[in-house]
Amino acid sequence: MSHNMPLSPRPLHHLSDVQRRVLTTRQLREHGVTASVAAERSRADGPWQQLLPGVHLLHPGPATSEERLLAALLYTASRGQGADGPRPDGGPYGEAMITGLAALALRHFSSAPPLASLDHIDVLVPRTRRLRATGFVRFVRGGPLPGPQYLAGVPTAPVARALADAVARLTDAVLVRRLLTESVRHGHCEAAALVAELNSARLLSRPHVVDAVDALLAEGRAIAEGRLYDMVRGHHLPEPLWNVELRLPGGPALGGVDAYWREQAVAVEIDARAPRQDEEVWRGGLGRKREHLERLGITVVRMTPKKLRESPEEQAAVVRTALVAAADRDPASYVVLLPR
């Protein structure tokens, strides 16, 4: 028998390779290895190592990134609440999930340091958990927690939440800007959802975060506009006038729209508001503008960056329907169009 495997009456073939190499003291006991034997094998010159309290690595030499992630989750699950009883979601790690830079590295963010270089792995847990950082594991508490996304079997926080948890610990303005911009540019998440997460984490008061968010919103809008161009041309809609401001003849400005079909009086407006933004802001600004335009007989189609990314065909059908329906409507009021 090799020193790497437990002396076990229970076979380990149902476990993955990494799960066979990282086991808790309790798991070892279930496989026939007593706590004293585990401690003996994990001594300084032994064939095993104790990566974290109660978590053993069953081989000598450095732990791989995958082994460190598993050890962090096993340690979290074995401490305090949820250690022995059934867990709310039925998963082996309870509600715990990897977050912060480790989660971004798992998603292959080029701006994030590689997993192997991280001194700490951040684990997101419910606010009620009483856990202390130890070794390379740090805890981020929150509630309610988002549903985890599984990457290679590892429960991972959604991108927007992982970014907020990473940014909360970063002071490098250049790195923060790169991470936020990459998340939107490569389609990991929408700018509005990310800004909402940063706002929820109370990070928008930090100057270097505010500067990065300004660049992020500009990036998000540019990407959404590009998707709108692709949608119009890819679904063979008539070519509109792009980025125009509407005015009443000799009167005040009515506001800008992203696309406008003059003959049919149909406008498309990209709504890049952050989710859950104050409804009073909506009614007092964008909402009032839309109501005013519609009173003038102009149909306003509102699209979010998310809808443009996930369902361009459906959005094109909405625009086409509005264009066709224009023939059955009364003529719209005459408006002056200016480049925006």
FIKOL-288668 format. One line per field, with one value per residue (C-alpha): residue number from 1; y, x, z; residue in one letter. Coordinates in steps of 0.1 Angstrom, whole numbers, padded with zeros to 4 digits. Example, Ala and Ser with C-alpha at 12.3 -4.5 7.8 and 13.67 -1.06 7.14 Angstrom:
// residues 2
pos <- c(1, 2) .
Y <- c(-0045, -0011) .
X <- c(0123, 0137) .
Z <- c(0078, 0071) .
code <- c(A, S) .
END
This chain:
// residues 340
pos <- c(1, 2, 3, 4, 5, 6, 7, 8, 9, 10, 11, 12, 13, 14, 15, 16, 17, 18, 19, 20, 21, 22, 23, 24, 25, 26, 27, 28, 29, 30, 31, 32, 33, 34, 35, 36, 37, 38, 39, 40, 41, 42, 43, 44, 45, 46, 47, 48, 49, 50, 51, 52, 53, 54, 55, 56, 57, 58, 59, 60, 61, 62, 63, 64, 65, 66, 67, 68, 69, 70, 71, 72, 73, 74, 75, 76, 77, 78, 79, 80, 81, 82, 83, 84, 85, 86, 87, 88, 89, 90, 91, 92, 93, 94, 95, 96, 97, 98, 99, 100, 101, 102, 103, 104, 105, 106, 107, 108, 109, 110, 111, 112, 113, 114, 115, 116, 117, 118, 119, 120, 121, 122, 123, 124, 125, 126, 127, 128, 129, 130, 131, 132, 133, 134, 135, 136, 137, 138, 139, 140, 141, 142, 143, 144, 145, 146, 147, 148, 149, 150, 151, 152, 153, 154, 155, 156, 157, 158, 159, 160, 161, 162, 163, 164, 165, 166, 167, 168, 169, 170, 171, 172, 173, 174, 175, 176, 177, 178, 179, 180, 181, 182, 183, 184, 185, 186, 187, 188, 189, 190, 191, 192, 193, 194, 195, 196, 197, 198, 199, 200, 201, 202, 203, 204, 205, 206, 207, 208, 209, 210, 211, 212, 213, 214, 215, 216, 217, 218, 219, 220, 221, 222, 223, 224, 225, 226, 227, 228, 229, 230, 231, 232, 233, 234, 235, 236, 237, 238, 239, 240, 241, 242, 243, 244, 245, 246, 247, 248, 249, 250, 251, 252, 253, 254, 255, 256, 257, 258, 259, 260, 261, 262, 263, 264, 265, 266, 267, 268, 269, 270, 271, 272, 273, 274, 275, 276, 277, 278, 279, 280, 281, 282, 283, 284, 285, 286, 287, 288, 289, 290, 291, 292, 293, 294, 295, 296, 297, 298, 299, 300, 301, 302, 303, 304, 305, 306, 307, 308, 309, 310, 311, 312, 313, 314, 315, 316, 317, 318, 319, 320, 321, 322, 323, 324, 325, 326, 327, 328, 329, 330, 331, 332, 333, 334, 335, 336, 337, 338, 339, 340) .
Y <- c(0000, 0035, 0062, 0083, 0062, 0056, 0021, 0018, -0009, 0014, 0018, 0053, 0047, 0068, 0099, 0120, 0121, 0154, 0142, 0111, 0134, 0158, 0145, 0157, 0139, 0128, 0114, 0095, 0080, 0069, 0051, 0033, 0058, 0070, 0105, 0094, 0076, 0107, 0129, 0106, 0105, 0143, 0151, 0172, 0143, 0121, 0111, 0133, 0170, 0189, 0217, 0233, 0223, 0189, 0188, 0165, 0163, 0127, 0132, 0151, 0182, 0214, 0213, 0221, 0249, 0224, 0208, 0242, 0250, 0217, 0221, 0255, 0242, 0211, 0232, 0256, 0228, 0210, 0240, 0250, 0252, 0225, 0204, 0173, 0178, 0180, 0211, 0234, 0228, 0191, 0199, 0187, 0222, 0237, 0273, 0280, 0290, 0304, 0341, 0371, 0367, 0329, 0328, 0351, 0330, 0300, 0318, 0325, 0363, 0374, 0404, 0382, 0366, 0329, 0306, 0292, 0327, 0337, 0338, 0336, 0319, 0338, 0317, 0333, 0321, 0331, 0361, 0339, 0316, 0322, 0314, 0327, 0330, 0304, 0295, 0305, 0307, 0340, 0344, 0368, 0370, 0381, 0375, 0365, 0346, 0342, 0308, 0292, 0285, 0252, 0253, 0219, 0209, 0239, 0261, 0296, 0330, 0347, 0370, 0403, 0391, 0377, 0410, 0430, 0408, 0411, 0449, 0452, 0440, 0458, 0492, 0490, 0513, 0499, 0463, 0473, 0490, 0461, 0435, 0455, 0463, 0427, 0414, 0435, 0434, 0396, 0391, 0377, 0401, 0433, 0466, 0476, 0443, 0449, 0485, 0473, 0447, 0473, 0497, 0470, 0463, 0501, 0504, 0533, 0558, 0548, 0572, 0545, 0524, 0554, 0561, 0524, 0524, 0555, 0536, 0504, 0522, 0537, 0503, 0487, 0512, 0509, 0471, 0474, 0499, 0475, 0447, 0470, 0477, 0439, 0432, 0456, 0445, 0408, 0406, 0427, 0456, 0489, 0511, 0537, 0571, 0564, 0584, 0613, 0639, 0647, 0683, 0700, 0726, 0758, 0740, 0722, 0690, 0658, 0637, 0614, 0579, 0553, 0545, 0562, 0551, 0584, 0573, 0549, 0572, 0542, 0548, 0524, 0533, 0513, 0513, 0508, 0517, 0496, 0469, 0480, 0517, 0541, 0541, 0578, 0584, 0563, 0581, 0615, 0611, 0583, 0575, 0610, 0613, 0581, 0592, 0625, 0609, 0584, 0613, 0627, 0594, 0581, 0544, 0539, 0504, 0500, 0474, 0464, 0454, 0419, 0415, 0426, 0400, 0371, 0374, 0396, 0377, 0384, 0421, 0423, 0409, 0435, 0463, 0447, 0445, 0482, 0492, 0472, 0486, 0521, 0519, 0515, 0545, 0581, 0601, 0612, 0649, 0664, 0664, 0678, 0654, 0664, 0643, 0634) .
X <- c(0000, 0013, 0016, -0008, -0039, -0058, -0059, -0095, -0122, -0143, -0132, -0124, -0132, -0164, -0143, -0126, -0088, -0086, -0111, -0089, -0060, -0077, -0098, -0110, -0102, -0138, -0137, -0105, -0122, -0151, -0125, -0109, -0081, -0082, -0074, -0042, -0030, -0039, -0019, 0010, 0011, 0008, 0037, 0066, 0085, 0054, 0039, 0009, 0003, -0022, -0032, -0058, -0071, -0088, -0080, -0052, -0033, -0025, 0008, 0041, 0051, 0031, -0007, -0021, -0045, -0074, -0063, -0062, -0097, -0111, -0093, -0108, -0143, -0139, -0125, -0155, -0180, -0164, -0165, -0195, -0229, -0237, -0207, -0226, -0263, -0281, -0273, -0300, -0291, -0280, -0245, -0213, -0201, -0234, -0239, -0201, -0187, -0154, -0154, -0130, -0099, -0099, -0133, -0122, -0091, -0113, -0131, -0098, -0098, -0066, -0065, -0067, -0036, -0033, -0047, -0013, 0000, -0028, -0018, -0055, -0086, -0118, -0149, -0183, -0205, -0238, -0235, -0245, -0215, -0189, -0156, -0121, -0096, -0068, -0039, -0047, -0085, -0104, -0141, -0165, -0199, -0231, -0268, -0288, -0262, -0265, -0269, -0235, -0223, -0203, -0170, -0153, -0174, -0164, -0192, -0183, -0200, -0215, -0191, -0207, -0205, -0170, -0158, -0174, -0157, -0124, -0126, -0134, -0099, -0080, -0064, -0046, -0067, -0053, -0061, -0096, -0103, -0089, -0110, -0142, -0136, -0127, -0159, -0181, -0159, -0158, -0195, -0190, -0217, -0236, -0223, -0256, -0256, -0220, -0226, -0256, -0234, -0207, -0234, -0248, -0213, -0210, -0179, -0190, -0177, -0141, -0125, -0105, -0137, -0158, -0132, -0133, -0171, -0172, -0150, -0171, -0204, -0189, -0176, -0210, -0229, -0205, -0209, -0247, -0248, -0227, -0251, -0280, -0262, -0257, -0293, -0307, -0284, -0283, -0321, -0326, -0345, -0347, -0317, -0326, -0311, -0285, -0280, -0303, -0318, -0355, -0369, -0402, -0399, -0389, -0393, -0373, -0353, -0373, -0343, -0320, -0326, -0302, -0321, -0350, -0372, -0385, -0412, -0427, -0420, -0404, -0375, -0352, -0336, -0310, -0318, -0286, -0300, -0287, -0311, -0334, -0325, -0348, -0382, -0385, -0354, -0370, -0403, -0387, -0363, -0364, -0400, -0413, -0393, -0409, -0444, -0439, -0427, -0456, -0481, -0466, -0473, -0437, -0434, -0405, -0390, -0368, -0340, -0316, -0280, -0289, -0318, -0296, -0270, -0293, -0322, -0314, -0339, -0367, -0358, -0357, -0392, -0404, -0390, -0404, -0438, -0437, -0426, -0455, -0480, -0471, -0493, -0524, -0516, -0524, -0494, -0470, -0462, -0435, -0401, -0367, -0338, -0303, -0271, -0265) .
Z <- c(0000, -0008, 0018, -0002, 0005, 0037, 0052, 0044, 0046, 0023, -0013, -0026, -0063, -0060, -0053, -0079, -0080, -0060, -0035, -0028, -0021, 0002, 0031, 0065, 0097, 0098, 0062, 0070, 0101, 0079, 0057, 0086, 0096, 0132, 0142, 0158, 0127, 0106, 0130, 0129, 0090, 0089, 0111, 0097, 0081, 0073, 0039, 0045, 0054, 0073, 0050, 0074, 0108, 0103, 0066, 0053, 0020, 0013, -0005, 0002, -0017, -0025, -0029, -0063, -0068, -0071, -0038, -0020, -0033, -0021, 0012, 0018, 0011, 0032, 0061, 0059, 0058, 0087, 0111, 0132, 0117, 0092, 0101, 0110, 0101, 0068, 0048, 0034, -0002, 0002, -0012, 0004, 0012, 0025, 0013, 0010, -0023, -0037, -0043, -0049, -0070, -0067, -0084, -0111, -0117, -0120, -0148, -0165, -0161, -0177, -0153, -0122, -0107, -0114, -0086, -0078, -0069, -0045, -0009, 0002, -0011, -0002, 0008, 0008, 0037, 0054, 0077, 0106, 0104, 0131, 0113, 0117, 0089, 0091, 0069, 0033, 0039, 0044, 0049, 0033, 0051, 0034, 0032, 0014, -0006, -0044, -0059, -0067, -0102, -0105, -0123, -0126, -0096, -0075, -0062, -0072, -0066, -0097, -0115, -0102, -0066, -0070, -0085, -0056, -0030, -0049, -0052, -0015, -0007, -0035, -0035, -0069, -0091, -0123, -0114, -0103, -0136, -0156, -0137, -0141, -0178, -0186, -0170, -0193, -0225, -0224, -0216, -0181, -0168, -0176, -0164, -0147, -0127, -0116, -0106, -0085, -0068, -0060, -0047, -0025, -0011, -0004, -0026, -0048, -0022, -0030, -0055, -0074, -0077, -0089, -0116, -0127, -0128, -0151, -0176, -0170, -0178, -0210, -0220, -0213, -0233, -0262, -0262, -0260, -0289, -0310, -0303, -0313, -0347, -0351, -0343, -0369, -0396, -0388, -0388, -0419, -0403, -0422, -0414, -0388, -0379, -0352, -0320, -0326, -0303, -0308, -0306, -0312, -0339, -0321, -0288, -0261, -0265, -0260, -0253, -0272, -0286, -0298, -0330, -0348, -0378, -0390, -0413, -0387, -0357, -0338, -0314, -0296, -0263, -0245, -0208, -0189, -0155, -0127, -0115, -0086, -0092, -0074, -0091, -0084, -0106, -0133, -0132, -0129, -0158, -0184, -0176, -0181, -0214, -0227, -0218, -0235, -0267, -0267, -0263, -0295, -0313, -0311, -0302, -0278, -0275, -0245, -0245, -0218, -0225, -0211, -0236, -0265, -0255, -0246, -0270, -0300, -0322, -0298, -0296, -0334, -0336, -0311, -0333, -0365, -0349, -0339, -0375, -0391, -0365, -0374, -0405, -0383, -0360, -0364, -0378, -0351, -0344, -0364, -0346, -0355, -0355, -0345, -0342, -0306) .
code <- c(M, S, H, N, M, P, L, S, P, R, P, L, H, H, L, S, D, V, Q, R, R, V, L, T, T, R, Q, L, R, E, H, G, V, T, A, S, V, A, A, E, R, S, R, A, D, G, P, W, Q, Q, L, L, P, G, V, H, L, L, H, P, G, P, A, T, S, E, E, R, L, L, A, A, L, L, Y, T, A, S, R, G, Q, G, A, D, G, P, R, P, D, G, G, P, Y, G, E, A, M, I, T, G, L, A, A, L, A, L, R, H, F, S, S, A, P, P, L, A, S, L, D, H, I, D, V, L, V, P, R, T, R, R, L, R, A, T, G, F, V, R, F, V, R, G, G, P, L, P, G, P, Q, Y, L, A, G, V, P, T, A, P, V, A, R, A, L, A, D, A, V, A, R, L, T, D, A, V, L, V, R, R, L, L, T, E, S, V, R, H, G, H, C, E, A, A, A, L, V, A, E, L, N, S, A, R, L, L, S, R, P, H, V, V, D, A, V, D, A, L, L, A, E, G, R, A, I, A, E, G, R, L, Y, D, M, V, R, G, H, H, L, P, E, P, L, W, N, V, E, L, R, L, P, G, G, P, A, L, G, G, V, D, A, Y, W, R, E, Q, A, V, A, V, E, I, D, A, R, A, P, R, Q, D, E, E, V, W, R, G, G, L, G, R, K, R, E, H, L, E, R, L, G, I, T, V, V, R, M, T, P, K, K, L, R, E, S, P, E, E, Q, A, A, V, V, R, T, A, L, V, A, A, A, D, R, D, P, A, S, Y, V, V, L, L, P, R) .
END
